[in-house]
């Protein structure tokens, strides 16, 4: 790595510290360098709060230290006013000399406009430093803006002999505690979590991230015929839940019901989620929901937690040809992974 790549890598590492807190915003880190030394750094820490560039500028011992400095930022500085003022304007005001950018922002509200602002102010701009790494950490954000849909991750737990539930549909406790922790970390990294109504009926899950620090995902339940039990935890705990039905449209506390019509299709579900600004969805089941998604064109990555338990019989895991890569061993469980299905 040359020194520019080293400093950009630091910006990317900082960006990851916002994981689980900033969606639907992207992960962004920023490093300020002067005389070959890092003098300031920051990252976007919470949705609606200060962006990475603001945090980096405010970390300087003296605000005037920014004059003539080089800035390394993992995503193009914003040029519009949203929940916070434009970061491009701040960098111009701070009189930085040059800005190194990992990725151009795919959001049409930015999309090169931040660069134009900086260059018009006489600031030199360099792009594409460690671009592939930047696209990887913000793959949810890039998919949303480039493909006009959420990024979909499928996840299930199965026995060693490939069953995901008992014969009667009742869940089986495959996960050990370290595996549960890993799954809850994944939940914080997605803006929403999606299951079919049968999962709610059989398991009554909370679908929260209680074993990992971060935001709870929006719970989405596919329930075309409005069968969800009113005593379900997802309806009673006061956290945000969306119920997608054919005909029911109402708001009850933190629970929003959406009527998609008699043509209750995956296409309509994906369109609704895009319109609502959901950039990433973790699909956790059950069998019918997982199978429906796997046979669509919208799955971006798949995770499987394989337990050492042999169930003997039960409901089989989805039948779909996948080339698994071993991600890690967690106790006796094995976590398998495949990406790039879309």
Buried (B, 14 or more C-beta within 10 A) or exposed (E): EEEBBBBBBBBBBBBEBBBBBBBBBBBBBBBBBBEEEBBBBBBBBEBEBBBBBBBBBEBBEEEEBBEEBBBBBBBBBBBEEEEBBBBBBBBBEBBBBBBBBBBBBBBEEBBBBBBEBBEEBEBEBBBEBBBEBBBEBBBBBBBBBEBEBBBBBBBBBBBBBBBBBBEEBEBBEBBBEBBBBBBBBBBBBBBBBBBBBBBBBBBBBBBBBEBBEBBBBBBBBBBBEEEBEEEBBBBBBEBBBBBBBBEBEEEEEBBBBBBBEEEBEBEBBBBBBBEBEBBBBBBBBBBBBBBBBBEBEBBBBBBBBBBEBEBEEBBBBBEBEBEBEEBEEBEEBBBBBBBEBB
